[in-house]
Amino acid sequence: MHSMYRSVKRIIDPAAALFLLLLLSPFLLLLACITLLTSKGSIIYKQERIGYNGIPFMIYKFRSMYVNAELNGPSLSYEKDPRITSWGRIMRKWKLDELPQLWNILKGDMSFVGPRPERKFYIDQLTKNTAYYRLLTMRPGLSSWGMVQFGYASSVEAMKERMQYDLLYVEKASFFFDAKVLWYTLLIILSGKSK
C-alpha cells in the first residue's frame, strides 16, 4: 500500500473525528441521556478488540444491550436478540450506538474506513484456515466494505464470509475505495436498513 495514502489518512482521520465530536456534541449528549434513562447500566459500553498489528484496544459504543448480556461468555448478536434494549434497537437501526468510536479514531485506535475490528475470542477461530492475519495490517474501521456489503454476522461462518470483503479492501485500499465505503455507509444510515 502506498505510504502517502497511509500518511494522509493518519492526518485526515483524527482531524475529521475531532471536528465531528465537536459538531455532534449536543446530539451525543442527548443520546447519552436517553441511554441512561431507558435502562439500567452504564451509558458507554467498552469492549476489547484487536487492532492494527494485533494490538488490543478498548472500543467504545453507546450501550445497546441490557447489563450482563454475556454472562455465559462471548455471544454474537442476531436479529430480534432479546438482549438488546428497545432504545438499543433504535440506535442500532441508525448506527447511532457506533458514534463514540469517533473517540477511538481520534486516539488512533481506528480509522473511518478499515477492516471490522473483532474480539480475540473470534479471531482465534477465524485464523484457522483463513487469511485473517492480513486484516491486522491496517487500522480497523468505523465502517468497512464487509459491513456495507454483508452486514452483521451472527456466526463464525458468517464472519468468515464477511471477511472476504474486508480482505478485498485491504488489497485495494485507496482514497477512492474509502469514499465508496463512506458513501454506501451514509446510504445505509439514511435508509435505516442496516444489514
GIJOMO-V726207 format. One record per backbone hydrogen bond with DSSP energy under -1.0 kcal/mol. NH is the residue of the N-H (numbers start at 1). CO is the residue of the C=O. Records with the same first field share a line. If there is no record, write none. Layout:
# GIJOMO-V726207
NH->CO ; CO
This chain:
# GIJOMO-V726207
6->2
7->3
8->4
9->5
10->6
12->8
13->9
15->11
16->12
17->13
18->14
19->15
20->16
21->17
22->18
23->19
24->20
28->24
29->25
30->26
31->27
32->28
33->29
34->30
35->31
36->32
37->33
38->34
45->61
47->59
49->57
50->118
51->55
53->136
54->51
55->52
57->49
59->47
61->45
62->97
63->43
66->83
73->70
81->78
84->81
85->64
89->85
90->86
91->87
92->88
93->89
94->90
96->91
99->96
101->98
102->99
103->100
105->101
106->102
107->103
109->104
110->104
111->140
114->143
123->119
124->120
126->122
127->123
134->131
135->132
136->133
137->134
138->135
141->115
142->111
143->112
148->144
149->145
150->146
151->146
159->155
160->156
161->157
162->158
163->159
165->162
166->162
167->163
168->164
169->165
170->166
171->167
172->168
173->169
178->174
179->175
180->176
181->177
182->178
183->179
184->180
185->181
186->182
187->183
188->184
189->185
190->186
191->187
192->188
193->188
